[in-house]
Amino acid sequence: MFAGSGRSATSPSLDPKGPAVIDLREPRADASSTGGDVATELRQHRRIRLAGLVALVVLNALDVLTTYRALEAGATEANPVGAFFIDTGLLPWAKLAVLVFLGVKTLRAEPKLATTSALWFVVGVYAMAIVSNTLSLRHLGVL
């Protein structure tokens, strides 16, 4: 509850005297921000995390494919760490190892807003890497 307001922290404030407030804290056993039960909320949060992991797997595969295609067309890898893994042939295996580790940790851990947000931030970073690779391929005349 907000001090002296009589309103719950889990529901938005529609009081015209103050700003709307939405509680983004983790679900508690005594209340749910969606009005449903906590178990349902946790299942939904886990589905969102699983979708993020699936997106990361797909985007990593596309990153490997577009990177190798750009290298075949004459591009160079600007990232020294990426260049090392490409030169040694370990890039797909390193990405796979990181994804397996991340997947196990994410699926076993209790869902939290911060880690789910970080996961989707990384999805966005990989999406931009695919855009960058695609633009490079277009510039090289491959697309």
C-alpha positions in Angstrom: 0.0 0.0 0.0 1.1 3.6 -0.6 1.4 5.4 2.7 -1.8 7.0 3.6 -3.4 6.4 0.2 -5.4 3.2 0.8 -4.4 2.1 -2.7 -2.6 -1.1 -3.4 0.9 -0.9 -5.0 -0.1 -3.6 -7.5 -2.8 -1.6 -9.3 -2.3 1.5 -11.3 -3.3 4.8 -9.7 -6.0 6.6 -11.6 -6.2 9.5 -9.2 -6.0 12.7 -11.2 -4.1 14.4 -8.3 -1.1 12.1 -8.9 0.8 10.3 -11.6 -0.2 6.8 -12.6 1.9 4.2 -10.8 2.4 0.6 -12.0 4.3 -1.8 -9.7 7.1 -3.5 -11.6 8.4 -5.4 -8.6 8.6 -9.2 -8.6 5.3 -11.0 -8.0 4.6 -11.6 -4.3 2.7 -14.5 -2.8 0.1 -12.2 -1.3 -0.7 -10.1 -4.4 -0.5 -10.2 -8.2 -0.1 -7.2 -10.5 -2.4 -8.8 -13.1 -5.2 -9.7 -10.8 -4.5 -13.4 -11.4 -2.8 -15.9 -9.2 0.9 -15.8 -8.7 1.4 -19.3 -10.3 -0.2 -18.1 -13.6 1.9 -15.0 -13.5 5.1 -17.0 -13.1 4.1 -19.3 -15.9 3.6 -16.4 -18.2 6.9 -14.9 -17.2 8.7 -18.2 -17.9 7.0 -18.3 -21.4 8.4 -14.8 -22.1 11.8 -15.9 -21.0 11.6 -19.1 -23.2 10.6 -16.9 -26.1 13.6 -14.8 -25.6 15.9 -17.9 -25.5 14.3 -19.2 -28.7 14.9 -15.8 -30.3 18.5 -15.8 -29.2 19.1 -19.2 -30.7 17.5 -18.2 -34.1 19.4 -14.8 -34.1 22.7 -16.5 -33.2 22.3 -19.0 -36.1 21.5 -16.1 -38.5 24.5 -14.2 -37.1 26.8 -17.1 -37.9 25.3 -17.6 -41.4 25.4 -13.9 -42.4 28.9 -13.4 -40.9 30.4 -16.3 -42.8 28.6 -15.2 -46.0 30.0 -11.7 -45.6 33.5 -13.0 -45.0 33.2 -15.1 -48.2 32.2 -12.0 -50.1 35.3 -10.1 -48.9 34.3 -8.5 -45.6 36.6 -8.6 -42.5 35.6 -9.2 -38.9 36.1 -6.0 -36.9 35.7 -7.6 -33.5 39.0 -9.1 -32.4 37.3 -11.7 -30.2 35.0 -12.7 -33.0 37.9 -12.8 -35.4 39.7 -15.2 -33.1 36.8 -17.6 -33.0 36.3 -17.3 -36.7 40.0 -17.9 -37.5 40.1 -21.0 -35.2 36.8 -22.4 -36.5 35.3 -22.2 -33.0 32.6 -19.6 -33.6 29.6 -21.9 -33.9 30.8 -24.0 -31.0 31.5 -21.0 -28.7 28.1 -19.6 -29.5 26.4 -23.0 -28.8 28.2 -23.3 -25.5 27.1 -19.9 -24.4 23.5 -20.5 -25.5 23.4 -23.8 -23.7 24.8 -22.3 -20.5 22.5 -19.3 -20.7 19.5 -21.6 -21.5 20.1 -23.8 -18.5 20.7 -20.9 -16.1 17.6 -19.0 -17.4 15.3 -22.0 -17.3 16.3 -23.1 -13.9 16.3 -19.6 -12.2 13.3 -18.0 -10.7 12.0 -15.4 -13.3 13.0 -11.8 -12.4 12.2 -8.6 -14.2 15.8 -7.5 -14.4 17.2 -10.7 -16.0 14.2 -11.0 -18.4 14.8 -7.4 -19.5 18.5 -8.1 -19.9 17.7 -11.2 -22.0 15.5 -9.2 -24.3 18.1 -6.5 -24.5 20.6 -9.0 -25.8 17.9 -10.2 -28.3 17.8 -6.6 -29.5 21.6 -6.4 -29.8 21.7 -9.6 -31.9 18.8 -8.3 -34.1 20.9 -5.2 -34.8 23.9 -7.5 -35.6 21.8 -9.2 -38.2 20.8 -5.9 -39.6 24.4 -4.8 -39.8 25.5 -8.1 -41.4 22.6 -7.8 -43.9 23.6 -4.2 -44.8 27.2 -5.4 -45.3 26.1 -8.1 -47.6 24.0 -5.6 -49.6 27.0 -3.2 -49.8 29.2 -6.1 -51.0 26.6 -6.8 -53.7 25.6 -10.2 -52.4 22.0 -9.1 -51.8 
